[in-house]
């Protein structure tokens, strides 16, 4: 249970931070978001592995780094954390938010950006936090957090920058319930990141997994 609680809390604080900095239009939002992920990864990595992302959970499961019985509970905990984090952001600012593609950007481009940067994130997690050769290092959280800084700055203005099915789902639900949003773009933030995780698991195998 402590693993699932850790995944819930870490995802909650991660999504809450996203909501607060994005909704307020903070120009340093990608740096704050990546830093938040780094902090919660260091907070929970020794307990749950510090996923806070269903795509990361899928990638680790595909490479036999996570027991089958933990997959659904991890994802449920992450989704609930994302919903609560997005709701708290709405309560604090009285404004909801949700990832959305940039105007004029097609679905294919969004899917590719979301898949590529999620693939990078999952590869970083697998190589820095789940490989015997790098076991016990002190930089894994920094590497994971800065992957999201890179993704948010480079890909966020194109795709909306979720790179995480929980980040796509939780805010979308709150925005649809309390704001004027809809679920029309949600599939992009499910298909893209999960596809990226599958590719990352395959690439990790080719790299020579432990």
C-alpha positions in Angstrom: 0.0 0.0 0.0 2.8 2.4 0.7 4.0 2.1 -2.9 0.6 3.1 -4.2 0.3 6.0 -1.7 3.7 7.3 -2.8 2.6 7.2 -6.5 -0.6 9.0 -5.6 1.1 11.7 -3.6 4.0 12.2 -6.0 1.6 12.5 -9.0 -0.7 14.9 -7.0 2.1 17.3 -6.3 3.5 17.0 -9.8 0.2 17.8 -11.4 -0.6 20.5 -8.9 2.6 22.3 -9.8 1.8 21.9 -13.5 -1.6 23.5 -13.0 -0.4 26.4 -10.9 2.5 27.4 -13.1 0.8 26.9 -16.4 -2.5 28.5 -15.4 -0.6 31.6 -14.2 1.4 31.8 -17.4 4.8 31.5 -15.7 7.5 31.8 -18.4 9.7 29.4 -16.4 6.9 26.7 -16.3 9.0 24.0 -17.9 11.8 24.4 -15.4 9.4 24.4 -12.5 7.6 21.3 -13.8 10.8 19.4 -14.4 12.1 20.4 -11.0 8.8 19.2 -9.4 9.2 15.8 -11.1 12.8 15.6 -9.9 11.8 16.4 -6.3 9.0 13.8 -6.2 11.2 11.2 -7.9 13.8 11.7 -5.1 11.0 11.6 -2.5 9.5 8.4 -3.7 12.1 6.6 -5.7 13.2 4.4 -2.9 9.6 3.4 -2.0 7.7 2.9 -5.3 10.4 3.5 -7.9 9.1 7.0 -8.5 7.1 6.5 -11.7 4.3 9.1 -11.4 3.4 8.3 -15.0 1.4 5.4 -16.4 3.7 5.3 -19.5 6.7 4.9 -17.3 4.9 2.1 -15.4 4.1 0.4 -18.7 7.7 0.7 -19.9 9.1 -0.8 -16.7 6.6 -3.7 -16.8 7.4 -4.5 -20.4 11.1 -4.8 -19.4 10.3 -7.0 -16.4 11.2 -4.2 -13.9 7.8 -4.2 -12.3 5.5 -7.1 -11.2 2.3 -7.6 -13.2 0.2 -7.2 -10.1 1.5 -3.7 -9.5 0.7 -2.3 -13.0 -3.0 -1.5 -12.5 -2.7 -0.3 -8.9 0.1 2.0 -9.9 -1.8 3.5 -12.8 -5.0 4.0 -10.7 -3.0 5.7 -8.0 -1.3 8.0 -10.5 -4.7 8.8 -12.2 -6.3 9.6 -8.8 -3.3 11.8 -7.8 -3.5 13.7 -11.1 -7.3 14.3 -10.6 -6.8 15.6 -7.1 -3.8 17.7 -8.1 -5.7 19.3 -11.0 -8.7 19.9 -8.7 -6.6 21.6 -6.1 -5.1 23.8 -8.8 -8.6 24.8 -9.8 -9.6 25.5 -6.2 -6.5 27.7 -5.6 -6.9 29.8 -8.8 -10.5 29.3 -9.8 -9.3 28.3 -13.2 -9.0 24.9 -14.8 -6.4 23.8 -17.3 -5.8 20.9 -19.7 -3.1 20.1 -22.3 -4.1 21.0 -25.8 -2.3 21.0 -29.2 -1.1 24.3 -30.5 -3.5 25.9 -33.0 -3.1 24.4 -36.5 -1.1 21.4 -35.3 -2.5 18.1 -36.6 -3.1 15.0 -34.6 -0.3 13.1 -36.3 2.3 15.7 -35.2 0.9 15.8 -31.6 1.1 12.0 -31.4 4.7 11.9 -32.7 5.9 14.6 -30.3 4.2 13.0 -27.4 5.5 9.6 -28.3 9.1 10.7 -29.0 9.6 12.6 -25.8 7.8 10.0 -23.7 10.1 7.4 -25.3 13.1 9.5 -24.2 11.7 9.8 -20.7 11.1 6.1 -20.3 14.6 5.3 -21.7 16.1 7.7 -19.1 14.2 6.0 -16.3 15.2 2.5 -17.6 18.8 3.3 -18.0 19.3 5.6 -14.9 17.0 4.1 -12.4 16.4 0.5 -13.4 19.7 -0.9 -14.7 22.1 -2.8 -12.5 25.0 -1.0 -14.0 23.7 2.3 -12.7 22.2 1.0 -9.5 22.6 3.3 -6.4 23.5 6.4 -8.4 22.6 9.8 -7.0 21.7 11.5 -10.3 18.7 9.6 -11.5 16.2 12.1 -10.2 18.0 15.0 -11.9 18.2 13.1 -15.2 14.5 12.3 -15.1 13.4 15.8 -14.1 15.5 17.5 -16.8 14.2 15.2 -19.4 10.8 16.8 -18.8 12.4 20.3 -18.8 13.7 19.5 -22.3 10.4 18.0 -23.4 8.3 20.8 -22.1 10.5 23.5 -23.7 11.0 21.7 -27.0 7.7 19.8 -27.5 5.3 21.5 -25.2 4.5 24.4 -27.5 3.6 22.0 -30.2 1.7 19.1 -28.6 0.6 20.6 -25.3 3.3 18.9 -23.4 1.7 16.0 -21.4 4.2 13.2 -22.0 2.2 11.4 -19.3 -1.3 9.8 -19.6 -2.1 10.9 -16.0 -1.2 14.5 -16.8 -3.4 14.2 -19.9 -6.3 12.6 -18.1 -6.6 14.3 -14.7 -6.6 17.9 -15.8 -8.9 17.0 -18.7 -11.5 15.6 -16.4 -11.4 18.6 -14.1 -11.5 21.0 -17.0 -14.5 19.2 -18.5 -16.3 19.1 -15.2 -15.5 22.6 -13.8 -14.4 24.5 -16.9 -15.5 24.7 -20.5 -13.3 21.9 -21.7 -14.0 18.6 -23.4 -12.5 15.2 -23.9 -11.9 15.5 -27.6 -8.1 15.7 -27.3 -7.6 13.2 -24.5 -6.9 10.3 -26.8 -3.8 12.0 -28.0 -2.3 12.1 -24.5 -3.1 8.4 -24.0 -2.0 6.9 -27.4 1.1 9.1 -27.9 2.7 8.5 -24.5 1.8 4.8 -24.3 3.2 4.2 -27.8 6.4 6.0 -26.7 6.7 3.7 -23.7 6.4 0.6 -25.9 9.1 1.9 -28.3 11.3 2.8 -25.3 11.0 -0.8 -23.9 12.0 -2.2 -27.3 15.0 0.2 -27.6 16.1 -0.7 -24.1 16.1 -4.3 -25.1 18.3 -3.5 -28.1 20.6 -1.5 -25.8 21.3 -4.7 -23.9 19.1 -4.8 -20.8 20.3 -6.3 -17.6 
